């Protein structure tokens, strides 16, 4: 089991920061994960600022629908 990551990505700078955080932590991004990755995931980490981004809010809803444990970084 593994964790996936979401965070703000409404701007190019946010997207690049989130990709960098993904690389540093080794956490794959939820929005690029396929369904099998989500079925095998144990939880979701939310990067700071996630709650101000509609895309990240949708990711959290999706993770909740898959029953993932949701934690803040």
Biopython code that builds the backbone (N, CA, C, O; Angstrom):
import numpy as np
from Bio.PDB.StructureBuilder import StructureBuilder

atoms = [
    (1, "UNK", "N", (0.843, -1.179, 0.000)),
    (1, "UNK", "CA", (0.000, 0.000, 0.000)),
    (1, "UNK", "C", (0.889, 1.243, 0.000)),
    (1, "UNK", "O", (1.995, 1.236, 0.539)),
    (2, "UNK", "N", (0.398, 2.270, -0.594)),
    (2, "UNK", "CA", (1.140, 3.509, -0.709)),
    (2, "UNK", "C", (0.196, 4.698, -0.522)),
    (2, "UNK", "O", (-1.021, 4.535, -0.434)),
    (3, "UNK", "N", (0.766, 5.864, -0.467)),
    (3, "UNK", "CA", (-0.005, 7.104, -0.363)),
    (3, "UNK", "C", (0.139, 7.885, -1.650)),
    (3, "UNK", "O", (1.120, 7.732, -2.378)),
    (4, "UNK", "N", (-0.844, 8.724, -1.926)),
    (4, "UNK", "CA", (-0.802, 9.634, -3.063)),
    (4, "UNK", "C", (-0.875, 11.058, -2.529)),
    (4, "UNK", "O", (-1.153, 11.273, -1.350)),
    (5, "UNK", "N", (-0.627, 12.023, -3.398)),
    (5, "UNK", "CA", (-0.512, 13.421, -2.994)),
    (5, "UNK", "C", (-1.420, 14.300, -3.839)),
    (5, "UNK", "O", (-1.593, 14.063, -5.035)),
    (6, "UNK", "N", (-1.997, 15.312, -3.210)),
    (6, "UNK", "CA", (-2.678, 16.380, -3.941)),
    (6, "UNK", "C", (-2.293, 17.704, -3.317)),
    (6, "UNK", "O", (-1.733, 17.766, -2.223)),
    (7, "UNK", "N", (-2.606, 18.744, -4.035)),
    (7, "UNK", "CA", (-2.320, 20.091, -3.554)),
    (7, "UNK", "C", (-2.762, 21.093, -4.589)),
    (7, "UNK", "O", (-3.299, 20.722, -5.633)),
    (8, "UNK", "N", (-2.540, 22.357, -4.307)),
    (8, "UNK", "CA", (-2.990, 23.393, -5.244)),
    (8, "UNK", "C", (-2.228, 23.314, -6.563)),
    (8, "UNK", "O", (-1.011, 23.133, -6.592)),
    (9, "UNK", "N", (-2.985, 23.454, -7.656)),
    (9, "UNK", "CA", (-2.377, 23.446, -8.981)),
    (9, "UNK", "C", (-3.202, 24.260, -9.978)),
    (9, "UNK", "O", (-3.338, 23.896, -11.146)),
    (10, "UNK", "N", (-3.752, 25.378, -9.478)),
    (10, "UNK", "CA", (-4.550, 26.256, -10.334)),
    (10, "UNK", "C", (-3.693, 27.169, -11.199)),
    (10, "UNK", "O", (-4.177, 27.734, -12.180)),
    (11, "UNK", "N", (-2.428, 27.313, -10.842)),
    (11, "UNK", "CA", (-1.519, 28.143, -11.631)),
    (11, "UNK", "C", (-0.313, 27.292, -12.039)),
    (11, "UNK", "O", (-0.082, 26.215, -11.490)),
    (12, "UNK", "N", (0.433, 27.788, -12.991)),
    (12, "UNK", "CA", (1.636, 27.080, -13.423)),
    (12, "UNK", "C", (2.623, 26.933, -12.268)),
    (12, "UNK", "O", (3.217, 25.871, -12.084)),
    (13, "UNK", "N", (2.795, 28.007, -11.491)),
    (13, "UNK", "CA", (3.724, 27.952, -10.355)),
    (13, "UNK", "C", (3.282, 26.905, -9.333)),
    (13, "UNK", "O", (4.115, 26.165, -8.808)),
    (14, "UNK", "N", (1.990, 26.836, -9.049)),
    (14, "UNK", "CA", (1.486, 25.839, -8.101)),
    (14, "UNK", "C", (1.700, 24.428, -8.640)),
    (14, "UNK", "O", (2.075, 23.522, -7.895)),
    (15, "UNK", "N", (1.463, 24.250, -9.919)),
    (15, "UNK", "CA", (1.647, 22.933, -10.536)),
    (15, "UNK", "C", (3.097, 22.495, -10.446)),
    (15, "UNK", "O", (3.383, 21.339, -10.135)),
    (16, "UNK", "N", (4.009, 23.412, -10.718)),
    (16, "UNK", "CA", (5.437, 23.088, -10.629)),
    (16, "UNK", "C", (5.850, 22.798, -9.192)),
    (16, "UNK", "O", (6.627, 21.876, -8.945)),
    (17, "UNK", "N", (5.336, 23.578, -8.240)),
    (17, "UNK", "CA", (5.645, 23.336, -6.826)),
    (17, "UNK", "C", (5.131, 21.976, -6.378)),
    (17, "UNK", "O", (5.817, 21.257, -5.652)),
    (18, "UNK", "N", (3.926, 21.624, -6.809)),
    (18, "UNK", "CA", (3.354, 20.331, -6.429)),
    (18, "UNK", "C", (4.153, 19.179, -7.043)),
    (18, "UNK", "O", (4.381, 18.161, -6.390)),
    (19, "UNK", "N", (4.576, 19.343, -8.299)),
    (19, "UNK", "CA", (5.398, 18.316, -8.940)),
    (19, "UNK", "C", (6.728, 18.164, -8.208)),
    (19, "UNK", "O", (7.216, 17.048, -8.031)),
    (20, "UNK", "N", (7.315, 19.281, -7.782)),
    (20, "UNK", "CA", (8.571, 19.216, -7.028)),
    (20, "UNK", "C", (8.366, 18.505, -5.690)),
    (20, "UNK", "O", (9.182, 17.674, -5.293)),
    (21, "UNK", "N", (7.274, 18.835, -4.997)),
    (21, "UNK", "CA", (6.968, 18.182, -3.722)),
    (21, "UNK", "C", (6.762, 16.684, -3.923)),
    (21, "UNK", "O", (7.202, 15.876, -3.105)),
    (22, "UNK", "N", (6.098, 16.323, -5.004)),
    (22, "UNK", "CA", (5.900, 14.905, -5.320)),
    (22, "UNK", "C", (7.240, 14.204, -5.496)),
    (22, "UNK", "O", (7.446, 13.102, -4.988)),
    (23, "UNK", "N", (8.146, 14.852, -6.217)),
    (23, "UNK", "CA", (9.468, 14.264, -6.427)),
    (23, "UNK", "C", (10.272, 14.151, -5.154)),
    (23, "UNK", "O", (10.951, 13.149, -4.931)),
    (24, "UNK", "N", (10.201, 15.175, -4.313)),
    (24, "UNK", "CA", (10.960, 15.163, -3.052)),
    (24, "UNK", "C", (10.441, 14.116, -2.073)),
    (24, "UNK", "O", (11.220, 13.493, -1.352)),
    (25, "UNK", "N", (9.117, 13.923, -2.049)),
    (25, "UNK", "CA", (8.527, 12.989, -1.090)),
    (25, "UNK", "C", (8.384, 11.574, -1.643)),
    (25, "UNK", "O", (8.193, 10.619, -0.890)),
    (26, "UNK", "N", (8.478, 11.449, -2.973)),
    (26, "UNK", "CA", (8.255, 10.144, -3.581)),
    (26, "UNK", "C", (6.788, 9.749, -3.628)),
    (26, "UNK", "O", (6.463, 8.586, -3.869)),
    (27, "UNK", "N", (5.904, 10.707, -3.399)),
    (27, "UNK", "CA", (4.466, 10.434, -3.433)),
    (27, "UNK", "C", (3.924, 10.722, -4.831)),
    (27, "UNK", "O", (4.099, 11.831, -5.337)),
    (28, "UNK", "N", (3.275, 9.754, -5.459)),
    (28, "UNK", "CA", (2.678, 10.026, -6.767)),
    (28, "UNK", "C", (1.495, 10.978, -6.629)),
    (28, "UNK", "O", (0.835, 11.013, -5.590)),
    (29, "UNK", "N", (1.235, 11.737, -7.666)),
    (29, "UNK", "CA", (0.117, 12.681, -7.654)),
    (29, "UNK", "C", (-1.189, 11.947, -7.936)),
    (29, "UNK", "O", (-1.270, 11.128, -8.852)),
    (30, "UNK", "N", (-2.197, 12.249, -7.145)),
    (30, "UNK", "CA", (-3.481, 11.572, -7.306)),
    (30, "UNK", "C", (-4.053, 11.813, -8.692)),
    (30, "UNK", "O", (-4.595, 10.887, -9.296)),
    (31, "UNK", "N", (-3.950, 13.024, -9.213)),
    (31, "UNK", "CA", (-4.584, 13.328, -10.496)),
    (31, "UNK", "C", (-3.907, 12.654, -11.681)),
    (31, "UNK", "O", (-4.437, 12.687, -12.792)),
    (32, "UNK", "N", (-2.745, 12.043, -11.466)),
    (32, "UNK", "CA", (-2.110, 11.285, -12.546)),
    (32, "UNK", "C", (-2.183, 9.778, -12.302)),
    (32, "UNK", "O", (-1.722, 8.991, -13.128)),
    (33, "UNK", "N", (-2.759, 9.379, -11.175)),
    (33, "UNK", "CA", (-2.858, 7.961, -10.830)),
    (33, "UNK", "C", (-4.011, 7.306, -11.594)),
    (33, "UNK", "O", (-5.046, 7.926, -11.840)),
    (34, "UNK", "N", (-3.812, 6.059, -11.956)),
    (34, "UNK", "CA", (-4.921, 5.345, -12.588)),
    (34, "UNK", "C", (-5.759, 4.657, -11.508)),
    (34, "UNK", "O", (-5.409, 4.669, -10.328)),
    (35, "UNK", "N", (-6.853, 4.069, -11.932)),
    (35, "UNK", "CA", (-7.792, 3.481, -10.974)),
    (35, "UNK", "C", (-7.150, 2.369, -10.140)),
    (35, "UNK", "O", (-7.461, 2.237, -8.956)),
    (36, "UNK", "N", (-6.279, 1.584, -10.724)),
    (36, "UNK", "CA", (-5.630, 0.508, -9.972)),
    (36, "UNK", "C", (-4.720, 1.078, -8.877)),
    (36, "UNK", "O", (-4.640, 0.526, -7.780)),
    (37, "UNK", "N", (-4.036, 2.187, -9.184)),
    (37, "UNK", "CA", (-3.210, 2.837, -8.166)),
    (37, "UNK", "C", (-4.068, 3.318, -7.004)),
    (37, "UNK", "O", (-3.667, 3.205, -5.845)),
    (38, "UNK", "N", (-5.241, 3.851, -7.307)),
    (38, "UNK", "CA", (-6.124, 4.335, -6.252)),
    (38, "UNK", "C", (-6.704, 3.190, -5.428)),
    (38, "UNK", "O", (-6.872, 3.318, -4.216)),
    (39, "UNK", "N", (-7.006, 2.083, -6.077)),
    (39, "UNK", "CA", (-7.528, 0.934, -5.343)),
    (39, "UNK", "C", (-6.486, 0.352, -4.399)),
    (39, "UNK", "O", (-6.830, -0.221, -3.365)),
    (40, "UNK", "N", (-5.215, 0.498, -4.753)),
    (40, "UNK", "CA", (-4.122, -0.024, -3.940)),
    (40, "UNK", "C", (-3.604, 0.994, -2.917)),
    (40, "UNK", "O", (-2.821, 0.640, -2.036)),
    (41, "UNK", "N", (-4.032, 2.241, -3.028)),
    (41, "UNK", "CA", (-3.527, 3.296, -2.141)),
    (41, "UNK", "C", (-4.129, 3.180, -0.738)),
    (41, "UNK", "O", (-5.283, 2.788, -0.566)),
    (42, "UNK", "N", (-3.315, 3.531, 0.252)),
    (42, "UNK", "CA", (-3.778, 3.528, 1.642)),
    (42, "UNK", "C", (-4.336, 4.894, 2.041)),
    (42, "UNK", "O", (-5.210, 4.986, 2.904)),
    (43, "UNK", "N", (-3.827, 5.950, 1.409)),
    (43, "UNK", "CA", (-4.278, 7.265, 1.816)),
    (43, "UNK", "C", (-3.802, 8.374, 0.903)),
    (43, "UNK", "O", (-3.071, 8.158, -0.064)),
    (44, "UNK", "N", (-4.244, 9.564, 1.247)),
    (44, "UNK", "CA", (-3.947, 10.770, 0.492)),
    (44, "UNK", "C", (-3.326, 11.800, 1.418)),
    (44, "UNK", "O", (-3.839, 12.054, 2.508)),
    (45, "UNK", "N", (-2.230, 12.388, 0.988)),
    (45, "UNK", "CA", (-1.648, 13.534, 1.681)),
    (45, "UNK", "C", (-2.054, 14.794, 0.932)),
    (45, "UNK", "O", (-2.021, 14.842, -0.298)),
    (46, "UNK", "N", (-2.444, 15.827, 1.704)),
    (46, "UNK", "CA", (-2.831, 17.110, 1.125)),
    (46, "UNK", "C", (-1.755, 18.139, 1.428)),
    (46, "UNK", "O", (-1.417, 18.376, 2.587)),
    (47, "UNK", "N", (-1.221, 18.744, 0.382)),
    (47, "UNK", "CA", (-0.209, 19.789, 0.545)),
    (47, "UNK", "C", (-0.887, 21.081, 0.993)),
    (47, "UNK", "O", (-2.062, 21.297, 0.697)),
    (48, "UNK", "N", (-0.163, 21.935, 1.700)),
    (48, "UNK", "CA", (-0.743, 23.211, 2.142)),
    (48, "UNK", "C", (-1.334, 23.995, 0.974)),
    (48, "UNK", "O", (-0.753, 24.063, -0.109)),
    (49, "UNK", "N", (-2.490, 24.579, 1.219)),
    (49, "UNK", "CA", (-3.181, 25.360, 0.207)),
    (49, "UNK", "C", (-4.167, 24.562, -0.623)),
    (49, "UNK", "O", (-4.837, 25.115, -1.495)),
    (50, "UNK", "N", (-4.262, 23.270, -0.362)),
    (50, "UNK", "CA", (-5.155, 22.409, -1.141)),
    (50, "UNK", "C", (-6.590, 22.903, -1.126)),
    (50, "UNK", "O", (-7.308, 22.778, -2.117)),
    (51, "UNK", "N", (-7.012, 23.474, 0.017)),
    (51, "UNK", "CA", (-8.413, 23.861, 0.176)),
    (51, "UNK", "C", (-8.793, 25.125, -0.591)),
    (51, "UNK", "O", (-9.962, 25.511, -0.598)),
    (52, "UNK", "N", (-7.827, 25.772, -1.233)),
    (52, "UNK", "CA", (-8.133, 26.964, -2.040)),
    (52, "UNK", "C", (-8.102, 26.648, -3.538)),
    (52, "UNK", "O", (-8.201, 27.553, -4.366)),
    (53, "UNK", "N", (-7.966, 25.383, -3.878)),
    (53, "UNK", "CA", (-7.869, 24.980, -5.281)),
    (53, "UNK", "C", (-9.007, 24.011, -5.631)),
    (53, "UNK", "O", (-9.107, 22.938, -5.035)),
    (54, "UNK", "N", (-9.851, 24.375, -6.580)),
    (54, "UNK", "CA", (-10.955, 23.484, -6.952)),
    (54, "UNK", "C", (-10.500, 22.115, -7.440)),
    (54, "UNK", "O", (-11.190, 21.120, -7.219)),
    (55, "UNK", "N", (-9.346, 22.053, -8.103)),
    (55, "UNK", "CA", (-8.843, 20.770, -8.582)),
    (55, "UNK", "C", (-8.450, 19.862, -7.421)),
    (55, "UNK", "O", (-8.729, 18.664, -7.444)),
    (56, "UNK", "N", (-7.806, 20.428, -6.414)),
    (56, "UNK", "CA", (-7.420, 19.646, -5.238)),
    (56, "UNK", "C", (-8.652, 19.250, -4.429)),
    (56, "UNK", "O", (-8.704, 18.151, -3.878)),
    (57, "UNK", "N", (-9.641, 20.136, -4.354)),
    (57, "UNK", "CA", (-10.884, 19.797, -3.659)),
    (57, "UNK", "C", (-11.543, 18.585, -4.318)),
    (57, "UNK", "O", (-12.067, 17.705, -3.635)),
    (58, "UNK", "N", (-11.510, 18.550, -5.651)),
    (58, "UNK", "CA", (-12.061, 17.400, -6.366)),
    (58, "UNK", "C", (-11.247, 16.143, -6.081)),
    (58, "UNK", "O", (-11.810, 15.056, -5.946)),
    (59, "UNK", "N", (-9.926, 16.284, -5.989)),
    (59, "UNK", "CA", (-9.074, 15.144, -5.636)),
    (59, "UNK", "C", (-9.440, 14.576, -4.273)),
    (59, "UNK", "O", (-9.502, 13.359, -4.098)),
    (60, "UNK", "N", (-9.681, 15.453, -3.314)),
    (60, "UNK", "CA", (-10.041, 15.011, -1.961)),
    (60, "UNK", "C", (-11.379, 14.282, -1.991)),
    (60, "UNK", "O", (-11.545, 13.262, -1.322)),
    (61, "UNK", "N", (-12.334, 14.799, -2.764)),
    (61, "UNK", "CA", (-13.620, 14.106, -2.908)),
    (61, "UNK", "C", (-13.429, 12.720, -3.523)),
    (61, "UNK", "O", (-14.057, 11.751, -3.097)),
    (62, "UNK", "N", (-12.558, 12.636, -4.526)),
    (62, "UNK", "CA", (-12.288, 11.344, -5.166)),
    (62, "UNK", "C", (-11.636, 10.374, -4.183)),
    (62, "UNK", "O", (-12.017, 9.205, -4.112)),
    (63, "UNK", "N", (-10.655, 10.861, -3.428)),
    (63, "UNK", "CA", (-9.990, 10.008, -2.436)),
    (63, "UNK", "C", (-10.984, 9.526, -1.387)),
    (63, "UNK", "O", (-10.938, 8.373, -0.959)),
    (64, "UNK", "N", (-11.875, 10.410, -0.979)),
    (64, "UNK", "CA", (-12.898, 10.038, -0.005)),
    (64, "UNK", "C", (-13.812, 8.954, -0.584)),
    (64, "UNK", "O", (-14.194, 8.017, 0.117)),
    (65, "UNK", "N", (-14.154, 9.087, -1.853)),
    (65, "UNK", "CA", (-15.008, 8.085, -2.505)),
    (65, "UNK", "C", (-14.327, 6.716, -2.563)),
    (65, "UNK", "O", (-15.000, 5.687, -2.507)),
    (66, "UNK", "N", (-13.006, 6.700, -2.674)),
    (66, "UNK", "CA", (-12.243, 5.446, -2.681)),
    (66, "UNK", "C", (-11.952, 4.947, -1.253)),
    (66, "UNK", "O", (-11.351, 3.889, -1.067)),
    (67, "UNK", "N", (-12.380, 5.713, -0.268)),
    (67, "UNK", "CA", (-12.183, 5.294, 1.126)),
    (67, "UNK", "C", (-10.765, 5.464, 1.637)),
    (67, "UNK", "O", (-10.363, 4.777, 2.576)),
    (68, "UNK", "N", (-9.990, 6.380, 1.030)),
    (68, "UNK", "CA", (-8.611, 6.577, 1.453)),
    (68, "UNK", "C", (-8.549, 7.385, 2.748)),
    (68, "UNK", "O", (-9.373, 8.268, 2.988)),
    (69, "UNK", "N", (-7.571, 7.069, 3.562)),
    (69, "UNK", "CA", (-7.269, 7.868, 4.746)),
    (69, "UNK", "C", (-6.704, 9.196, 4.253)),
    (69, "UNK", "O", (-5.825, 9.200, 3.391)),
    (70, "UNK", "N", (-7.183, 10.314, 4.773)),
    (70, "UNK", "CA", (-6.772, 11.632, 4.292)),
    (70, "UNK", "C", (-6.031, 12.347, 5.402)),
    (70, "UNK", "O", (-6.532, 12.495, 6.516)),
    (71, "UNK", "N", (-4.791, 12.802, 5.064)),
    (71, "UNK", "CA", (-3.937, 13.489, 6.032)),
    (71, "UNK", "C", (-3.357, 14.748, 5.415)),
    (71, "UNK", "O", (-3.161, 14.818, 4.202)),
    (72, "UNK", "N", (-3.080, 15.742, 6.247)),
    (72, "UNK", "CA", (-2.405, 16.952, 5.795)),
    (72, "UNK", "C", (-0.905, 16.807, 6.004)),
    (72, "UNK", "O", (-0.458, 16.197, 6.975)),
    (73, "UNK", "N", (-0.127, 17.380, 5.073)),
    (73, "UNK", "CA", (1.323, 17.411, 5.226)),
    (73, "UNK", "C", (1.701, 18.491, 6.218)),
    (73, "UNK", "O", (2.884, 18.688, 6.496)),
]
sb = StructureBuilder()
sb.init_structure("model")
sb.init_model(0)
sb.init_chain("A")
sb.init_seg("    ")
for serial, (resi, resn, name, xyz) in enumerate(atoms, 1):
    if name == "N":
        sb.init_residue(resn, " ", resi, " ")
    sb.init_atom(name, np.array(xyz, "f"), 0.0, 1.0, " ", f" {name:<3s}", serial, name[0])
structure = sb.get_structure()
